[in-house]
């Protein structure tokens, strides 16, 4: 017979093992079997009734504990000079805990009153109950400048790199921070203007060589005019925000809505949960919940926050930083669905049948509390048989049901036939100093696809609901390709020996047939790229023209209001349509829907260009140390001035200039997309395998120049006389004939 533990022993176990808190876990830990499980259940009920535990589905959590990520306020220093902090949100009945802030060398200086987002860990045997490590400081908003530092006798000046800003900044000798003449620096305003009328600045970060990797994203941000500083009134408005309560909301805190994001995600704006449908009329069906942060509660129409969010249009993402649409107080805290804390949300409950077709849905405005913040790789590893401590308690109730629902959604997707492009995403990994460590292709896991399909389904549900309720909104529109682009795609397909059928209304399934025919052939990448280039640019509009790429009649972005203004508009429309409050669409919102859609479509393209330019520059910087090395790749484009190559190793695009191919003339055939040497007969066309030598890498522009070494496995020899990047010399006979002709002209003039 097993011996039952005391209540104190149970509480200690739960405190020491926060991921193993189900009744089964506790019974296994103490060796409790048989009828003694009934007594264990009774003890747990008593602990819950006494307020020591709260039951969350099948697990027990101590309410008097901080979540793993918490918003803290620095309260002062210990006699030893260490910083202490208090949680700004505390939901327990016990006394508010004390947190000791553990600084790192790279952390900014913190002072009393600073608010920080920190990762916290419980400790014992200390005068403080938790230790916290800074994630980022929240709420500071000094005016910033990016520029070139010019050293002077005492201190120096900063010349902003922004072309539209001719104003210099004065840097005092004690605010130089070790910067050297000519370095790119980031600085913040340090005080009022001096007697010369120049503003004072304090250098906060030395970025070194303006062409160095760490400077790349900052330069792109400034070049493309992406706002990266929040006005003071916006920060002040965000700082005044308090967490939303349960009033007027449906209580979803018992639903195990988990977030699944990249491991380095800064915010968590969507959560999911699925289970088998218990409706006897839907045998084999599933219920899928998607909960999205309720940004509209905090960002009210016409407010300073709203105006700034509309101005930005969206967040911009770079390998080393994020330029958010909303201040950290919202995007990193109140509107981020952190583990273990109550968060306002708008959620949709969707029913799908055994074949993945949505048969019903309803929206609610709720209050949720996520039991776990997971990343894609750990969820996938868990399903592959290696669950970690975070995933193990969630396998049966949460993770496996999500995968089961996804199997049904895949069935529906296969029938719908959305465009099935295979375009691997590049991932640039940087060191802390900003140096490129590696450039790889991002993993494409089943866990990624689960979240994507759940989000697509939720976006469809939002569009359908708002159409049915005749509520204005912004649709995500993707029109079918124009005829001239389709003809170009057909030419590319013909050159590869493939066919894109004519004479019928184009559907995504026709394009998929072409893509699948090219799969596993030498032309796969070229056909994928050519198909992508044939597509129109998606945009936002109040009129519904469908989404061609997803093969959907109506589609609206609902799932990311933290980072897309379009989603915030859809949330407001849902609030108005359901009568949930006064923070829905205003007449002004409705009046300006067309111009809002055009504006945020432009800001989205601006971010895409800045992100692409940044990645190209990082790639050029990464490869600049490998000049002269050979790389394999494939011809991805042909133009009159040369051939473009996509390198296998990094996915970087480089150019083989036609002038580098030798002294012969190369004829460009636009229809066949080929370059043909008139003397040698050498044909360079789409999809051919090549080996190239890197001859130039320019981090400032992101450009790569290549020399052709071999084509389809055959060595290519340049004709004698070619001089790399210089124009080829004329043949001796041609030069002599021209000289003789010039002499005759001169002789005639003299007569």
C-alpha atoms as one frame of an Amber mdcrd trajectory, in Angstrom:
protein
   0.000   0.000   0.000   1.359   3.416  -0.972   1.808   6.202   1.550  -0.017
   9.434   0.801   2.065  12.621   0.832   1.157  15.572   3.008  -0.412  18.668
   1.493   2.851  20.550   1.976   4.708  17.842   0.059   2.205  18.099  -2.798
   2.559  21.881  -2.939   6.351  21.590  -2.909   6.232  19.081  -5.801   4.019
  21.387  -7.885   6.316  24.319  -7.131   9.431  22.345  -8.134   7.839  20.730
 -11.208   5.563  23.293 -12.886   5.247  21.208 -16.088   4.271  17.974 -14.304
   1.160  19.021 -12.417  -1.614  16.693 -13.565  -3.121  14.244 -11.087  -1.412
  11.417 -12.994   1.994  13.163 -12.720   1.566  13.709  -8.978   0.415  10.114
  -8.421   3.403   8.778 -10.363   5.810  11.007  -8.417   4.632   9.687  -5.038
   3.952   6.111  -6.149   0.214   6.376  -5.480  -1.804   3.512  -6.953  -5.229
   1.933  -6.809  -7.772   3.235  -4.333  -5.290   5.754  -2.905  -5.831   7.811
  -6.073  -9.287   8.673  -4.700  -7.685  10.108  -1.548  -5.187  12.043  -3.688
  -8.051  13.530  -5.698  -9.753  14.561  -2.445  -6.560  16.252  -1.174  -6.156
  18.168  -4.430  -9.780  19.324  -4.237  -9.182  20.531  -0.667  -6.034  22.430
  -1.715  -8.033  24.018  -4.525 -10.863  24.987  -2.157  -8.346  26.458   0.293
  -6.932  28.664  -2.468  -3.497  27.010  -2.586  -4.056  25.652  -6.096  -6.174
  26.472  -9.111  -7.251  23.767 -11.524  -6.668  24.487 -15.179  -8.218  21.646
 -17.157  -6.348  18.565 -15.935  -3.424  20.302 -14.292  -2.957  22.243 -11.074
  -1.005  25.488 -10.897  -0.063  27.624  -7.934  -1.835  30.994  -8.416   0.782
  32.672  -6.248   3.528  32.341  -8.879   4.720  34.630 -11.623   4.549  33.499
 -15.263   7.877  32.778 -17.022   7.768  36.207 -18.722   6.591  39.156 -16.647
   6.388  42.935 -16.780   8.380  44.384 -13.860   9.032  47.818 -12.416  12.471
  48.536 -10.977  11.958  49.560  -7.333  15.487  50.372  -6.190  18.809  48.871
  -5.154  19.987  46.522  -2.431  22.852  47.666  -0.124  25.165  45.752  -2.478
  24.023  47.829  -5.446  21.857  45.113  -7.047  18.560  46.098  -8.676  15.228
  44.920  -7.313  11.865  44.961  -9.051   8.177  44.216  -8.469   5.644  42.610
 -10.852   3.227  45.088 -12.423   0.596  42.339 -12.673   0.002  40.126  -9.631
  -3.006  37.811  -9.429  -2.144  35.797  -6.318  -3.467  36.198  -2.788  -0.029
  35.957  -1.187   2.196  39.004  -0.714   3.632  40.495  -3.883   7.020  38.815
  -4.578  10.371  40.594  -4.855  12.478  40.091  -7.990  16.246  40.518  -8.196
  17.321  41.735 -11.650  20.377  39.839 -12.943  22.176  42.154 -15.400  24.241
  41.148 -18.414  27.105  43.134 -19.900  25.034  44.110 -22.941  22.037  45.374
 -20.919  21.301  49.113 -20.794  21.627  50.935 -17.487  18.408  50.660 -15.468
  17.128  52.934 -12.736  14.271  53.192 -10.271  10.916  53.463 -12.026  12.052
  51.774 -15.259   9.620  49.183 -16.567  11.103  46.054 -18.095   9.917  42.865
 -19.709  11.905  40.064 -18.063  12.246  36.305 -18.014  11.827  35.254 -14.386
  12.765  32.136 -12.433  11.741  31.243  -8.908  14.521  30.839  -6.319  14.612
  29.623  -2.720  16.739  30.483   0.286  17.127  34.141  -0.731  15.554  37.382
   0.523  13.976  37.679  -2.945  11.565  35.157  -4.435  12.534  35.459  -8.123
  15.455  36.368 -10.332  14.802  38.130 -13.602  16.813  38.641 -16.782  16.060
  41.617 -18.992  14.346  40.961 -22.315  13.906  44.660 -23.049  13.186  47.965
 -21.393   9.715  49.375 -22.013   8.512  52.931 -22.149  11.696  54.944 -22.758
  11.440  57.198 -25.784  14.371  59.583 -26.326  14.773  61.088 -29.809  17.269
  58.965 -31.751  19.642  59.616 -34.627  21.694  57.391 -36.922  24.742  58.944
 -38.522  28.480  59.150 -39.120  30.571  60.334 -36.177  33.175  63.007 -36.920
  35.697  63.503 -34.142  36.575  67.035 -33.049  38.920  68.403 -30.392  36.367
  68.028 -27.618  33.844  65.333 -28.459  32.551  65.581 -31.993  29.568  65.813
 -34.325  27.129  63.322 -35.819  26.157  63.729 -39.473  22.781  61.950 -39.966
  22.689  59.489 -42.867  19.105  60.487 -43.654  19.303  62.611 -46.785  16.417
  64.754 -45.642  18.105  65.675 -42.376  20.944  68.172 -42.789  21.094  68.980
 -39.082  24.241  67.976 -37.217  24.264  66.783 -33.614  26.840  67.825 -31.050
  28.447  65.108 -28.901  30.201  66.090 -25.690  33.540  64.500 -24.816  31.986
  62.383 -22.059  29.202  61.124 -24.364  31.360  59.754 -27.192  31.263  56.176
 -25.827  34.603  55.368 -27.491  33.391  56.096 -31.026  36.038  56.640 -33.688
  36.076  59.091 -36.544  34.052  57.807 -39.524  32.105  55.180 -37.584  28.373
  54.693 -37.997  26.748  55.363 -34.638  23.342  55.326 -33.040  22.682  58.116
 -30.553  19.900  59.614 -28.482  19.157  63.176 -27.532  21.055  64.092 -24.374
  19.805  67.583 -23.576  18.667  70.920 -25.015  20.372  72.720 -27.876  23.711
  74.299 -27.117  24.564  77.933 -27.753  25.330  77.167 -31.414  21.812  75.881
 -31.875  22.849  72.245 -32.274  21.035  69.510 -30.332  23.159  67.425 -27.979
  23.412  63.659 -28.353  24.802  60.742 -26.411  26.208  57.868 -28.463  24.474
  54.670 -27.361  25.787  52.183 -29.896  28.845  52.019 -32.135  28.061  50.234
 -35.374  31.568  50.571 -36.809  32.113  50.615 -40.548  28.992  52.019 -42.281
  29.270  49.118 -44.733  29.477  46.505 -41.950  26.654  43.991 -41.389  25.369
  45.544 -38.153  24.591  48.776 -39.987  22.669  47.156 -42.811  19.124  47.064
 -41.420  19.404  50.544 -39.888  20.427  51.962 -43.249  17.511  50.201 -44.971
  15.081  51.544 -42.372  16.234  55.098 -43.021  16.519  54.736 -46.799  12.968
  53.430 -47.145  11.529  55.951 -44.701  10.201  53.446 -42.177   9.301  55.291
 -38.943  11.329  53.758 -36.126  10.744  56.194 -33.258   7.399  56.625 -31.523
   6.220  60.159 -30.696   6.133  60.947 -26.977   2.347  61.165 -26.853   2.072
  57.665 -28.337   4.404  56.202 -25.726   2.591  58.091 -22.972  -0.769  56.774
 -24.155   0.538  53.207 -24.249   2.071  53.604 -20.793  -1.300  54.519 -19.320
  -2.907  51.272 -20.482  -4.093  48.728 -17.922  -4.900  45.039 -18.554  -8.447
  44.338 -19.684 -10.698  42.513 -17.233 -13.487  39.975 -17.652 -16.270  42.562
 -17.796 -18.366  41.979 -20.940 -16.171  39.103 -22.091 -16.602  35.350 -22.336
 -14.323  33.528 -19.898 -11.967  31.360 -21.971  -9.304  30.946 -19.286 -10.007
  27.219 -18.936  -9.395  26.574 -22.649  -5.803  25.388 -23.196  -5.107  27.872
 -25.991  -1.383  27.568 -26.706   0.854  29.853 -28.741   3.261  28.314 -31.272
   5.837  30.705 -32.727   9.459  30.826 -33.884  11.918  30.269 -31.041  13.073
  33.912 -31.256   9.578  35.444 -31.405   9.214  38.749 -29.558   5.429  38.607
 -29.280   2.632  36.046 -29.336  -0.504  37.363 -31.011  -2.340  34.133 -31.867
  -3.234  30.993 -29.918  -4.871  27.735 -31.000  -6.696  24.762 -29.508  -8.487
  21.847 -31.155 -10.467  18.842 -30.013 -12.676  16.167 -31.499 -16.219  17.423
 -32.040 -18.650  15.786 -29.609 -21.642  16.683 -31.810 -23.166  13.322 -32.880
 -24.159  14.945 -36.167 -20.511  15.644 -37.027 -18.869  12.247 -36.664 -15.118
  12.427 -37.234 -15.210  16.226 -37.161 -13.193  18.678 -35.131 -13.576  21.956
 -33.257 -10.774  24.471 -33.764 -10.370  27.579 -31.638  -8.222  30.497 -32.806
  -7.759  33.348 -30.326  -6.175  36.664 -31.337  -4.970  39.469 -29.077  -7.701
  42.112 -28.668  -5.655  45.087 -29.873  -8.791  47.134 -30.596  -9.509  47.385
 -26.853  -6.290  49.362 -26.384  -5.936  51.155 -29.743  -9.074  53.260 -30.012
 -10.074  55.006 -33.276  -8.604  58.496 -33.589  -6.207  58.104 -30.656  -2.498
  58.900 -30.901  -1.802  55.159 -30.901  -4.274  54.651 -33.734  -2.860  57.438
 -35.871   0.700  56.157 -35.456  -0.338  52.563 -36.185  -2.101  53.626 -39.389
   0.924  55.704 -40.399   3.219  52.682 -40.013   0.721  50.275 -41.521   2.575
  47.208 -40.323   5.610  45.975 -38.429   8.870  45.448 -40.334  11.112  42.474
 -39.609  14.870  42.326 -40.095  17.444  39.693 -39.110  18.649  41.776 -36.146
  15.646  43.874 -35.127  11.927  44.539 -35.435  10.354  47.915 -36.148   6.937
  47.381 -34.507   3.617  48.928 -35.465   2.769  49.401 -31.775   4.927  50.334
 -28.761   6.428  47.599 -26.600   3.918  48.172 -23.806   1.290  46.741 -26.181
   3.130  44.579 -28.726   5.462  42.992 -26.167   3.162  42.958 -23.161  -0.579
  43.716 -22.953  -1.327  42.450 -26.482   1.064  39.519 -26.312  -0.513  36.242
 -25.199   2.186  35.367 -22.676   2.048  32.105 -20.805   0.122  32.107 -17.559
  -1.387  35.612 -17.609  -4.940  36.722 -18.468  -5.145  38.439 -21.857  -8.000
  40.056 -23.749  -8.754  38.357 -27.051 -11.192  37.991 -29.902 -11.647  34.300
 -30.643 -13.439  32.181 -33.202 -14.766  28.670 -32.599 -14.890  26.752 -35.880
 -16.445  23.379 -36.630 -15.003  21.309 -39.456 -16.257  17.981 -40.721 -14.181
  14.834 -41.170 -13.067  16.126 -44.591 -11.869  19.494 -43.295 -14.763  21.604
 -44.587 -15.922  24.366 -42.240 -19.569  23.747 -41.330 -20.035  26.482 -38.739
 -18.310  29.128 -36.670 -18.951  31.834 -34.095 -16.877  34.762 -32.794 -16.559
  35.776 -29.142 -14.836  38.564 -27.264 -13.092  36.856 -24.403 -10.427  36.653
 -21.744  -7.923  33.806 -22.131  -4.864  32.513 -20.318  -2.389  30.440 -22.297
  -0.945  27.410 -20.471   2.194  27.395 -22.641   4.225  29.438 -25.120   5.807
  26.884 -27.446   7.961  27.058 -30.550   7.607  25.178 -33.821  10.627  22.952
 -33.390   9.737  21.694 -29.898   6.144  20.970 -30.952   7.342  19.046 -34.005
   9.907  17.168 -31.911   7.133  16.263 -29.466   4.997  14.778 -32.254   8.052
  12.955 -33.561   8.400  11.198 -30.222  10.666  13.467 -28.186   8.483  15.796
 -26.069  10.301  18.163 -23.731   9.083  19.312 -20.306   6.917  22.054 -21.822
   5.185  19.771 -24.338   4.854  16.525 -22.387   1.820  17.553 -20.245   0.042
  18.891 -23.349   0.482  15.948 -25.724  -2.859  14.171 -25.322  -5.123  17.131
 -24.707  -3.638  19.795 -26.965  -0.866  18.837 -29.389  -2.145  15.540 -30.823
  -5.681  16.913 -31.380  -4.160  19.844 -33.326  -2.347  17.449 -35.644  -5.519
  15.382 -36.054  -7.519  18.466 -37.044  -4.768  19.426 -39.476  -5.079  16.083
 -41.267  -8.698  16.981 -42.035  -7.735  20.517 -43.090  -5.129  19.082 -45.475
  -7.889  17.058 -47.139  -9.920  20.216 -47.774  -6.812  22.083 -48.966  -6.028
  19.386 -51.519  -9.510  19.724 -52.967  -9.352  23.520 -52.997  -5.954  23.530
 -54.757  -4.373  26.804 -53.572  -1.210  27.790 -55.415   1.484  25.325 -54.342
   4.732  27.246 -54.775   7.949  25.759 -53.426  10.064  28.779 -52.489  12.323
  28.102 -49.504  12.757  31.060 -47.155  16.267  32.235 -46.362  17.199  32.708
 -42.724  20.130  34.959 -41.845  21.741  34.158 -38.488  23.759  36.934 -36.850
  26.211  37.070 -33.986  25.707  39.576 -31.157  28.097  41.908 -32.984  25.943
  41.762 -36.101  28.256  39.566 -38.157  26.583  37.015 -40.421  27.258  33.557
 -38.998  25.278  31.580 -41.548  22.657  31.821 -44.241  20.389  28.802 -44.378
  17.001  27.871 -45.694  14.376  27.969 -42.953  12.858  24.635 -41.939   9.351
  23.928 -43.201   7.764  21.770 -40.517   4.323  20.257 -40.180   3.902  22.484
 -37.109   4.273  25.559 -39.350   1.575  24.273 -41.695  -0.842  23.608 -38.824
  -0.729  27.222 -37.682  -0.960  28.528 -41.265  -4.064  26.456 -42.025  -5.748
  27.444 -38.744  -5.073  31.120 -39.496  -6.391  30.820 -43.066  -9.588  29.219
 -41.762 -10.035  31.982 -39.153  -9.473  34.688 -41.790 -12.121  33.113 -44.025
 -14.543  32.947 -41.083 -13.991  36.670 -40.382 -14.681  37.635 -43.996 -17.812
  35.466 -44.194 -19.209  36.821 -40.916 -18.709  40.458 -41.888 -20.177  39.909
 -45.366 -23.233  38.243 -43.802 -23.635  41.112 -41.332 -23.077  43.719 -44.088
 -20.331  45.316 -42.048 -17.643  47.342 -43.895 -14.140  45.863 -43.829 -10.844
  45.616 -45.679 -10.443  42.452 -47.737  -7.125  40.891 -48.627  -7.372  40.876
 -52.429  -5.255  38.822 -54.803  -6.414  39.065 -58.403  -5.574  36.513 -61.088
  -2.510  37.078 -63.300  -2.884  39.433 -66.295  -2.731  37.829 -69.793   0.671
  39.301 -70.693   2.307  37.797 -67.576   0.714  34.429 -68.310   2.193  34.525
 -71.823   5.635  35.139 -70.356   5.118  32.176 -68.021   4.082  30.019 -70.976
   7.273  31.005 -72.806   9.357  29.978 -69.803   7.449  26.690 -69.574   7.940
  26.043 -73.313  11.687  26.680 -72.992  11.756  24.036 -70.250   9.777  21.553
 -72.348   6.648  21.964 -70.230   3.123  23.134 -71.021   0.699  25.615 -69.466
  -2.654  25.025 -71.108  -4.414  27.776 -73.066  -8.018  28.425 -73.950  -9.625
  27.953 -70.547 -10.354  30.057 -67.485  -7.178  29.979 -65.449  -7.375  28.287
 -62.048  -4.705  27.604 -59.495  -4.986  23.902 -60.273  -3.647  24.600 -63.797
  -0.615  26.346 -62.359  -0.171  23.528 -59.838  -0.118  21.015 -62.702   2.766
  22.948 -64.227   4.584  23.187 -60.869   4.149  19.473 -60.186   5.352  18.582
 -63.696   8.536  20.570 -63.015   9.021  19.051 -59.565  12.242  17.041 -59.154
  13.542  18.279 -62.515  16.302  20.751 -63.318  13.610  23.335 -64.081  11.737
  23.203 -60.751  13.202  26.368 -59.222  12.920  28.372 -62.439   9.269  27.410
 -62.937   8.478  28.275 -59.322  10.147  31.693 -59.664   8.494  32.395 -63.029
   5.093  31.453 -61.592   5.647  33.787 -58.648   6.648  36.624 -60.999   3.459
  36.116 -63.005   1.312  36.820 -59.951  -0.217  40.210 -59.236   0.644  41.986
 -55.985  -1.884  41.318 -53.228  -3.456  44.413 -51.675  -6.095  45.649 -49.221
  -9.414  47.050 -50.415 -13.008  47.503 -49.173 -14.277  45.699 -52.307 -14.070
  41.916 -52.504 -12.356  40.513 -55.597 -11.360  37.207 -53.998  -7.977  35.668
 -53.309  -6.690  33.868 -56.402  -3.554  32.394 -54.818  -5.452  30.774 -51.940
  -8.379  29.812 -54.219 -10.826  31.543 -51.881 -13.881  33.634 -52.734 -13.478
  35.949 -49.745 -10.559  36.543 -47.417  -9.790  39.119 -44.728  -6.768  39.426
 -42.450  -7.936  38.932 -38.862  -5.041  37.099 -37.214  -2.297  39.709 -36.603
  -3.598  43.072 -35.345  -0.354  43.592 -33.391   1.584  43.897 -36.634  -0.954
  44.729 -39.383  -3.348  47.664 -39.375  -5.688  45.819 -41.763  -6.363  43.224
 -39.056  -7.160  45.969 -36.554  -9.813  47.293 -38.970 -11.312  43.792 -39.247
 -11.368  43.473 -35.435 -13.191  46.796 -35.148 -15.672  45.659 -37.759 -16.364
  42.463 -35.801 -16.855  44.519 -32.614 -19.383  46.770 -34.354 -21.159  43.872
 -36.070 -21.614  41.984 -32.783 -22.339  45.041 -30.616 -19.468  44.267 -28.263
 -18.594  47.845 -27.309 -17.880  51.418 -28.321 -14.422  50.622 -29.748 -15.613
  49.327 -33.113 -15.540  50.963 -36.549 -16.296  54.684 -36.549 -17.914  56.630
 -39.405 -14.462  58.094 -40.055 -12.963  54.579 -40.355 -15.651  53.638 -42.877
 -15.234  56.890 -44.841 -11.520  56.347 -45.270 -11.466  52.587 -45.924 -10.377
  53.021 -49.546  -7.503  55.384 -48.743  -6.525  53.294 -45.702  -6.341  50.188
 -47.897  -4.162  51.974 -50.466  -1.895  53.420 -47.786  -1.267  50.184 -45.896
  -0.743  48.309 -49.167   2.033  50.831 -49.870   3.580  50.489 -46.408   3.547
  46.705 -46.790   5.470  46.975 -50.075   7.858  49.451 -48.438   8.633  46.964
 -45.676   9.066  44.120 -48.169  11.593  46.144 -50.167  13.513  47.175 -47.041
  13.566  43.595 -45.776  14.692  42.271 -49.181  17.418  44.913 -49.520  18.629
  44.116 -46.023  18.853  40.393 -46.716  20.688  41.038 -49.998  23.223  43.252
 -48.202  23.714  40.720 -45.425  24.295  38.021 -48.030  26.814  40.202 -49.869
  28.594  40.927 -46.581  28.623  37.227 -45.736  30.084  36.303 -49.126  32.544
  39.209 -49.313  35.118  37.100 -47.473  34.871  34.385 -50.119  35.894  36.280
 -53.257  37.434  33.903 -55.773  35.627  30.814 -54.451  33.551  28.576 -56.715
  29.808  28.031 -56.126  27.165  25.904 -57.790  23.801  27.290 -58.815  21.210
  27.546 -61.536  20.389  30.158 -64.171  17.322  31.923 -62.761  16.982  34.805
 -65.230  18.368  36.034 -68.545  18.681  39.625 -69.756  20.495  41.430 -72.542
  23.277  42.462 -70.164  23.853  39.049 -68.569  22.491  35.998 -66.776  21.256
  35.791 -63.185  22.280  32.837 -61.036  20.685  31.638 -57.802  23.378  30.036
 -55.668  22.551  26.667 -54.109  24.294  27.252 -50.795  22.654  30.498 -49.724
  19.897  31.232 -52.233  21.675  34.508 -53.053  21.225  35.960 -56.547  24.255
  37.090 -58.547  24.872  38.358 -62.064  27.159  36.986 -64.756  27.728  40.164
 -66.811  27.716  39.447 -70.544  30.996  41.364 -70.839  32.674  38.738 -68.643
  31.847  35.945 -71.090  34.589  36.836 -73.551  35.152  38.926 -76.655  32.383
  37.374 -78.769  28.937  38.927 -79.198  26.023  37.251 -77.359  22.599  37.508
 -78.989  19.667  37.901 -76.560  16.411  36.080 -77.419  13.680  37.525 -75.224
  11.049  34.907 -76.114  13.324  31.928 -75.512  15.057  33.652 -72.576  18.518
  32.749 -73.873  21.900  34.304 -74.628  23.718  32.733 -77.604  27.368  33.300
 -78.505  27.689  34.115 -82.223  31.130  32.531 -82.598  31.045  29.657 -80.117
  27.332  28.829 -80.307  27.263  28.692 -76.496  23.641  28.908 -75.286  22.840
  30.148 -71.782  19.212  29.597 -70.749  16.878  29.274 -67.802  17.337  26.319
 -65.480  20.841  25.344 -66.570  23.205  24.122 -63.868  26.312  26.261 -63.497
  29.500  26.552 -61.530  30.534  30.162 -61.021  33.357  32.037 -59.346  32.521
  34.978 -57.092  34.364  37.985 -58.476  32.742  40.802 -56.514  30.498  41.243
 -53.455  29.304  44.741 -52.567  27.667  44.922 -49.107  26.649  48.548 -49.702
  24.433  47.641 -52.669  23.896  43.942 -52.020  25.221  43.119 -55.497  27.158
  39.966 -56.429  29.192  39.679 -59.658  30.015  36.177 -60.923  32.245  34.575
 -63.547  30.973  31.540 -65.439  33.193  28.459 -64.913  31.039  25.613 -66.233
  27.628  25.178 -67.816  25.715  21.909 -67.456  28.923  20.235 -66.333  31.036
  21.449 -69.263  33.886  23.881 -68.666  33.400  27.267 -70.331  36.547  28.911
 -71.699  36.463  32.620 -72.426  37.874  33.652 -75.777  41.368  35.166 -75.628
  41.386  38.894 -75.173  38.572  39.081 -72.647  39.447  41.334 -69.718  36.943
  40.484 -67.050  34.796  43.540 -66.468  36.354  45.685 -69.249  35.114  45.926
 -72.806  36.832  43.425 -75.159  39.491  44.709 -77.565  38.729  44.817 -81.261
  40.343  42.341 -83.573  43.606  43.602 -85.109  42.134  43.565 -88.653  39.132
  45.645 -87.595  41.390  48.151 -85.867  43.660  48.432 -88.942  40.721  48.958
 -91.337  39.301  51.702 -89.115  42.699  53.412 -88.885  43.118  53.291 -92.714
  39.623  54.729 -93.165  40.413  57.596 -90.789  43.619  58.370 -92.720  41.738
  58.563 -96.061  39.194  60.976 -94.541  41.965  63.212 -93.231  43.744  63.150
 -96.617  40.583  64.177 -98.497  40.011  67.095 -96.118  43.585  68.312 -96.616
  43.139  68.397-100.419
